[in-house]
Amino acid sequence: MNSNPCSSVYEALERENAELKKQVNLLLEELRLARHRHFGTSSERTTDEQVRLDLVFNEAEAEAQPEAEEPTVETVTSQRRKKHPGQRDAVLAGLPVERIEYPLSEEERICPCCGEVMDEMGVEIRRELKHVPAQTVVVEHVQHMYACRPCDKHGTATLQVLHEPGRAAKSDSYMWLYRSARDGPPIVLFDYQETRSKEHPRRFLEGFTGYLHVDGYSGYHDIENVTLVGCWAHARRKFDEALKALPTAERKKPTAARIGLEYCNRLFKIERGLKDATPEERKNSS
């Protein structure tokens, strides 16, 4: 028994201090990850150039002056000018136009629902300015839009979820996605259901045997006669998020997050090399 009360108080304070430091570090990681999700790119690529950019932006942030007063609402609004509807067209009038078409081939216009060739239903034009020395040209990107007339006629394409009988328009609904493997032409099926219940994939996959490549959703765990295969893309995303949550100086160190991310990158590189290989070649390569 420790007879020194000061020693007991000191040990209790040390434990409390260690716990507080642990909580602060966790909150800092969550803050860095939240800032990256809000302001950063959605890509999960990790390159040395990206790390250098992080250093640059962190340095700029450190040099910022948070004590500087923000402009008032009146100052901000007085600097904005509302453009009139035809103002941009008037500015572009008279400039030479370079038109770039993006039509689809007949093979690409096959309707996935009925197999008929879709007809062109219109175009969507996006304009941008291209400045050549001593010349400014309007570049028009023309995206052709297509529709399947047989599906429109027979109603095999028209999915309405806002006015379902007995359900409010804001009710949550779910689209279950099923995709075939590499042993034939790719098949993608969308199964609309009102809930996220595990009964839907169990009923849809009744009679199927083999490997089922899924994420970590527990609803797939009770399907009979299948072997679940985890998704490395989901695992890699968690390693990537953990790495981005670290301080910039720690990201190049051999942390568990970096080791896991590099391992996934090596697996994906092997996968890309075997993309066009036969099942036998893929098996022998292992």
Buried (B, 14 or more C-beta within 10 A) or exposed (E): EEEEEEEEEEEEEEEEEEEEEEEEEEEEBEEBBEEBEEEEEEEBEBEEEBEEEBEEEEEEEEEEEEEEEEEEEEEEEEEEEEEEEEEEEEEEEEEEEEEEEEEBEEEEBBBEEBEEBBEEEEEEEEEEEEEEEEEEBBEBBBBBEBBBBBBBEEEEBEEEEEEEEEEEEEEEEEEBEBEEEEEEEEEEEEEEBEEEEBEBBBEBBEEEEEEBEBEEEEBBEEBEEBEEEEEBEEBBBEBBBBBBBBEBEEBEEEBEBBEBBBBBEEEEEEEEEEEEEEEEEBEEEE
